[in-house]
Amino acid sequence: MSNSDAFPPLPENWNEAEQQKEVYARFGLAVYHAQVFEHSIANLLLTAELVKAVGVVRTQEAWETLVDHTLDSSFELTLGNMIKRVFDAIGIDESTQEMIRVAKRNRDELCHRFFREHAEEFMTPSGRLKMLDRLEALGSHIHSTTAVVDLIEGATAKFLGQTPEKRAAFTEAYLNEILQGDDE
């Protein structure tokens, strides 16, 4: 996965106001990738819980309750605690665990410290370019890690009979439902 998958190329010629707007836009895009990463971790945790429930949970209503409860309780946790639960629930190799830990640290930098740590750089054109480079590095790593987490979640879901084809059909139907609701 190339960085261009996560971040479009920068404009060639731009003025100070455009450059500042680009920093804000790229920050927003990087934080968006961070939120998608967090949701992917929650989805992986949910899928792990569902696999554990096979043979124990027997009714559709019980499955729906388990899904709702697991997602709700996951989002009450910090991202770090969600990741710890994922690592406890699923055998993930050490290099992938480290990739996930780095993505979490990148997300923390974005969400908790980015503009404070780069306040002086924001005042100069060369500093803003450094900020843009850092935003791309943070966001691209998070984006790539999300793809890995999604692969692990998909492999785990296969145990439940959720093949890529079934998931694609569900996603298409869900998107169509959303789009039809927008027409009303």
C-alpha positions in Angstrom: 0.0 0.0 0.0 1.6 3.3 -1.1 1.3 6.5 0.8 -0.7 7.9 -2.1 -3.5 5.6 -1.1 -3.9 7.5 2.2 -2.8 11.1 1.2 -3.1 12.8 -2.2 0.0 14.8 -3.5 0.6 18.3 -2.3 0.0 21.3 -4.6 3.1 22.8 -6.4 2.6 26.5 -5.8 0.6 27.8 -2.9 0.4 30.8 -0.6 0.5 30.9 3.2 -3.2 30.7 3.7 -3.5 27.7 1.4 -0.6 26.0 3.1 -2.2 26.5 6.5 -5.5 25.2 5.2 -3.6 22.1 3.9 -2.1 21.5 7.3 -5.6 21.5 8.8 -6.9 19.3 6.0 -4.1 16.8 6.3 -4.5 16.8 10.1 -8.2 16.0 9.6 -7.4 13.2 7.2 -4.8 11.7 9.5 -7.2 11.8 12.5 -9.9 10.3 10.2 -7.5 7.4 9.6 -6.9 7.2 13.4 -10.6 6.9 14.0 -11.0 4.2 11.4 -8.1 2.3 13.0 -9.8 2.5 16.4 -13.0 1.2 14.9 -11.1 -1.6 13.2 -9.6 -2.6 16.6 -13.2 -2.6 18.0 -14.4 -4.8 15.1 -11.6 -7.2 15.7 -12.4 -7.4 19.4 -16.0 -8.0 18.5 -15.2 -10.8 16.0 -13.0 -12.5 18.6 -15.8 -12.4 21.1 -18.3 -13.8 18.6 -15.9 -16.7 17.8 -15.7 -17.5 21.5 -19.5 -17.5 21.7 -20.0 -20.1 18.9 -21.9 -23.0 20.5 -22.7 -21.0 23.6 -25.0 -18.3 22.2 -28.0 -19.9 20.5 -30.6 -17.3 19.5 -30.5 -14.4 17.1 -31.6 -12.1 19.9 -28.7 -13.3 22.1 -26.3 -12.8 19.2 -27.6 -9.2 18.6 -27.3 -8.5 22.4 -23.7 -9.8 22.4 -22.8 -7.6 19.4 -24.4 -4.5 20.9 -22.9 -5.1 24.3 -19.4 -5.9 23.0 -19.2 -2.8 20.7 -20.7 -0.5 23.4 -18.2 -1.7 26.0 -15.3 -1.6 23.6 -15.9 2.1 22.9 -15.9 2.8 26.6 -12.3 1.5 26.8 -9.3 3.5 25.9 -7.7 2.4 22.6 -4.8 1.0 24.6 -7.1 -1.2 26.6 -8.9 -2.3 23.5 -5.6 -3.3 22.0 -4.6 -5.2 25.1 -7.9 -7.2 25.0 -7.3 -8.0 21.3 -3.8 -9.3 22.1 -5.2 -11.4 24.9 -8.0 -12.8 22.7 -6.1 -13.5 19.5 -2.7 -14.9 18.7 -1.0 -12.1 16.8 2.7 -12.3 15.9 5.1 -9.9 17.7 5.9 -7.8 14.6 2.2 -7.2 13.9 1.6 -6.4 17.6 4.4 -3.8 17.4 2.9 -2.3 14.2 -0.4 -1.9 16.1 1.4 -0.4 19.1 3.2 2.1 16.8 -0.1 3.0 15.2 -1.6 3.6 18.6 1.4 5.9 19.6 0.9 7.7 16.2 -2.8 8.2 16.9 -1.9 9.5 20.4 0.5 12.0 19.0 -2.1 13.2 16.5 -5.0 13.4 18.9 -3.2 14.6 22.1 -0.1 16.6 21.1 0.4 17.3 17.4 -0.4 21.1 17.3 1.2 21.8 20.7 4.4 20.0 19.6 4.5 21.8 16.2 3.3 25.3 17.3 6.5 27.0 16.2 6.8 25.1 13.0 3.3 26.2 12.0 4.5 29.8 11.8 6.9 29.3 8.9 6.5 27.8 5.4 9.3 25.3 5.9 7.9 24.4 9.3 4.4 23.8 7.8 6.0 21.5 5.2 7.7 19.5 8.0 4.3 19.3 9.6 2.7 18.0 6.4 5.5 15.4 6.1 4.9 14.3 9.7 1.1 14.2 9.2 1.6 12.0 6.1 4.0 9.7 8.0 1.6 9.3 10.9 -1.6 8.9 8.9 0.0 6.6 6.3 1.3 4.2 9.0 -2.1 4.2 10.8 -3.8 3.6 7.4 -1.5 0.7 6.6 -2.0 -0.8 10.0 -5.7 -0.6 9.7 -5.5 -2.7 6.5 -3.5 -5.3 8.5 -6.0 -5.3 11.4 -8.9 -5.6 8.9 -7.2 -8.6 7.3 -6.8 -10.3 10.7 -10.5 -9.5 11.5 -11.5 -11.0 8.1 -9.6 -14.1 8.7 -11.1 -14.4 12.2 -14.6 -13.9 10.7 -14.1 -16.8 8.3 -14.5 -19.0 11.4 -18.0 -17.7 11.6 -18.7 -18.5 8.0 -18.3 -14.9 7.0 -16.5 -15.2 3.7 -15.2 -12.2 1.8 -18.0 -12.6 -0.7 -20.8 -12.6 2.0 -19.2 -9.6 3.6 -19.0 -7.7 0.3 -22.6 -8.5 -0.4 -23.6 -7.3 3.0 -21.6 -4.1 2.6 -23.1 -3.4 -0.8 -26.7 -3.9 0.5 -25.9 -1.7 3.5 -24.5 1.1 1.3 -27.6 0.8 -1.0 -29.8 1.1 2.1 -27.9 4.3 3.2 -28.1 5.8 -0.3 -31.8 5.0 -0.6 -32.4 6.7 2.7 -30.6 9.8 1.4 -33.1 10.1 -1.5 -36.0 10.4 0.8 
